[in-house]
Amino acid sequence: MKREKMRLILASAPEGKEKFIRQIEKWLGKSRADISVCLINEALAQSDDDCRWLLSAFSSLATTFGGKLTFANLRAVAPEQLKTKMLGYDLIWCFGGYTDELLETFEKTGFSELLPELLAGKIWVGLSAGACVLAKNYLGLLDFAISPHEKVTLFKENTYFLTDSAGLIVDNHEILLIENAV
């Protein structure tokens, strides 16, 4: 897929990052109080990890965006129903966890087939695995790789290495690296 049809926020931990939220408001032409979000959290479905960070992230989103918040439930909803559901929301927010598990879920549920069409008309916010899954070494929807949770932010060998306060704003064919998004 060509990037000229995508608007993405890709980061290690984008929730609560003011620069990203302002960019979303600008793209949508509406206040955060009116923005609705469809959440994907399947990257942790099989995890035994301590997921308190995820609860904190949900809470942050609930206080940041005033529109409707719902879960996509990729494993429980048929692809066509999922597409219809997601089209009713301003943005799709994909949480982190295990990128391989997320990719497997996308492929098994048929979501990977829907994704290019959804990306052409929706804003995608990818947190950690939710950013990595789009990259050239996974679904191949981007022509670069992403390595989240790094000690230093830099671009090297066609890979964006991102600290937890950094991220990318992909506006069609333009990529803006934000080193401190707070």
Secondary structure as the mmCIF struct_conf table of DSSP 4:
data_model
#
loop_
_struct_conf.conf_type_id
_struct_conf.id
_struct_conf.beg_label_comp_id
_struct_conf.beg_label_asym_id
_struct_conf.beg_label_seq_id
_struct_conf.end_label_comp_id
_struct_conf.end_label_asym_id
_struct_conf.end_label_seq_id
HELX_RH_3T_P HELX_RH_3T_P1 ARG A 3 LYS A 5
STRN STRN1 ARG A 7 ALA A 11
BEND BEND1 SER A 12 ALA A 13
TURN_TY1_P TURN_TY1_P1 GLU A 15 GLY A 16
HELX_RH_AL_P HELX_RH_AL_P1 GLU A 18 LEU A 28
TURN_TY1_P TURN_TY1_P2 GLY A 29 GLY A 29
BEND BEND2 LYS A 30 LYS A 30
HELX_RH_3T_P HELX_RH_3T_P2 ARG A 32 ASP A 34
STRN STRN2 VAL A 37 ILE A 40
HELX_RH_3T_P HELX_RH_3T_P3 GLU A 42 LEU A 44
TURN_TY1_P TURN_TY1_P3 ALA A 45 GLN A 46
BEND BEND3 ASP A 49 ASP A 49
HELX_RH_AL_P HELX_RH_AL_P2 ARG A 52 THR A 64
BEND BEND4 GLY A 67 GLY A 67
STRN STRN3 LEU A 69 PHE A 71
TURN_TY1_P TURN_TY1_P4 LEU A 74 ALA A 76
BEND BEND5 VAL A 77 VAL A 77
HELX_RH_AL_P HELX_RH_AL_P3 PRO A 79 LEU A 87
TURN_TY1_P TURN_TY1_P5 GLY A 88 GLY A 88
BEND BEND6 TYR A 89 ASP A 90
STRN STRN4 LEU A 91 CYS A 94
BEND BEND7 GLY A 97 GLY A 97
HELX_RH_AL_P HELX_RH_AL_P4 THR A 99 THR A 109
TURN_TY1_P TURN_TY1_P6 GLY A 110 GLY A 110
HELX_RH_AL_P HELX_RH_AL_P5 PHE A 111 GLY A 121
BEND BEND8 LYS A 122 LYS A 122
STRN STRN5 ILE A 123 LEU A 127
TURN_TY1_P TURN_TY1_P7 SER A 128 SER A 128
HELX_RH_AL_P HELX_RH_AL_P6 ALA A 129 CYS A 132
TURN_TY1_P TURN_TY1_P8 VAL A 133 LEU A 134
BEND BEND9 ALA A 135 ALA A 135
TURN_TY1_P TURN_TY1_P9 LYS A 136 LEU A 139
BEND BEND10 LEU A 142 PHE A 144
STRN STRN6 ALA A 145 SER A 147
BEND BEND11 HIS A 149 HIS A 149
BEND BEND12 LYS A 151 VAL A 152
STRN STRN7 LEU A 154 LYS A 156
TURN_TY1_P TURN_TY1_P10 GLU A 157 ASN A 158
STRN STRN8 THR A 159 PHE A 161
TURN_TY1_P TURN_TY1_P11 ASP A 164 SER A 165
STRN STRN9 GLY A 167 ASP A 171
TURN_TY1_P TURN_TY1_P12 ASN A 172 HIS A 173
STRN STRN10 GLU A 174 ILE A 178
BEND BEND13 GLU A 179 GLU A 179
#
